[in-house]
């Protein structure tokens, strides 16, 4: 069973569109795309694991911040790499 649903508003049935608009609390336009994702939440890390993750993030931020003259392409590549890493990890 799929956990993600993505459709253009123009392709929705009228009742689907009304439901989406009710959820969002606003009207949607024909050129918008609607995505819905279902997932099981998990608890945030706690204790030593949380502190270890925090230190890793701070270390990475310091390393990135210490670089001189980071270009837009390099910044985009870092963001893309971070998103790819997140997507590879199981939920």
C-alpha positions as CSV (number, residue, x, y, z in Angstrom):
1,X,0.0,0.0,0.0
2,X,1.4,3.4,-1.0
3,X,2.3,5.9,1.8
4,X,2.5,8.9,-0.6
5,X,-0.2,10.5,-2.8
6,X,0.6,13.3,-5.2
7,X,-1.9,14.8,-7.7
8,X,-2.4,18.0,-9.6
9,X,-5.5,19.9,-8.4
10,X,-6.8,20.0,-12.0
11,X,-6.9,16.1,-12.0
12,X,-8.8,15.7,-8.8
13,X,-12.5,14.7,-8.6
14,X,-14.7,17.4,-7.3
15,X,-15.3,15.7,-3.9
16,X,-11.5,15.1,-3.6
17,X,-10.9,18.8,-4.2
18,X,-13.5,19.8,-1.7
19,X,-11.9,17.5,0.9
20,X,-8.4,18.9,0.3
21,X,-9.8,22.5,0.5
22,X,-11.5,21.6,3.8
23,X,-8.3,20.2,5.2
24,X,-6.2,23.2,4.1
25,X,-8.8,25.7,5.1
26,X,-8.5,27.5,1.7
27,X,-9.3,27.1,-1.9
28,X,-6.8,25.6,-4.2
29,X,-6.0,26.6,-7.8
30,X,-5.9,24.4,-10.8
31,X,-2.1,24.7,-11.2
32,X,-1.3,23.5,-7.7
33,X,-0.1,20.1,-6.8
34,X,-1.3,18.3,-3.6
35,X,0.8,15.7,-1.8
36,X,-0.2,13.6,1.1
37,X,2.1,11.4,3.1
38,X,1.2,8.8,5.8
39,X,3.8,7.6,8.2
40,X,4.2,6.2,11.7
41,X,5.7,8.8,14.0
42,X,8.7,7.8,16.1
43,X,10.0,9.1,19.4
44,X,12.8,11.7,19.3
45,X,16.1,10.4,20.5
46,X,16.8,10.9,24.2
47,X,19.7,10.9,26.6
48,X,23.2,10.1,25.3
49,X,21.9,9.4,21.7
50,X,20.3,12.8,21.5
51,X,23.5,14.5,22.8
52,X,25.6,12.6,20.4
53,X,23.4,13.7,17.5
54,X,23.5,17.3,18.7
55,X,27.2,17.3,18.8
56,X,27.4,15.8,15.3
57,X,25.2,18.5,13.9
58,X,27.2,21.3,15.7
59,X,30.4,19.8,14.4
60,X,29.1,19.7,10.8
61,X,27.8,23.2,11.1
62,X,31.2,24.5,12.4
63,X,33.0,22.7,9.6
64,X,30.7,24.2,7.0
65,X,30.9,27.6,8.6
66,X,34.7,27.6,8.7
67,X,34.9,27.2,4.9
68,X,35.9,30.3,3.0
69,X,33.9,31.6,0.1
70,X,31.4,28.7,-0.4
71,X,29.8,29.1,-3.8
72,X,26.1,28.7,-4.5
73,X,26.7,25.4,-6.4
74,X,28.6,24.0,-3.5
75,X,25.9,25.0,-1.0
76,X,23.3,23.5,-3.2
77,X,25.3,20.3,-3.5
78,X,25.6,20.1,0.3
79,X,21.9,20.5,0.7
80,X,21.2,17.9,-1.9
81,X,23.6,15.5,-0.1
82,X,21.9,16.1,3.2
83,X,18.5,15.4,1.7
84,X,19.7,12.3,-0.1
85,X,21.2,11.0,3.2
86,X,17.9,11.5,5.0
87,X,16.0,9.8,2.3
88,X,18.3,6.7,2.5
89,X,17.6,6.2,6.2
90,X,14.6,4.1,7.1
91,X,11.8,6.0,8.9
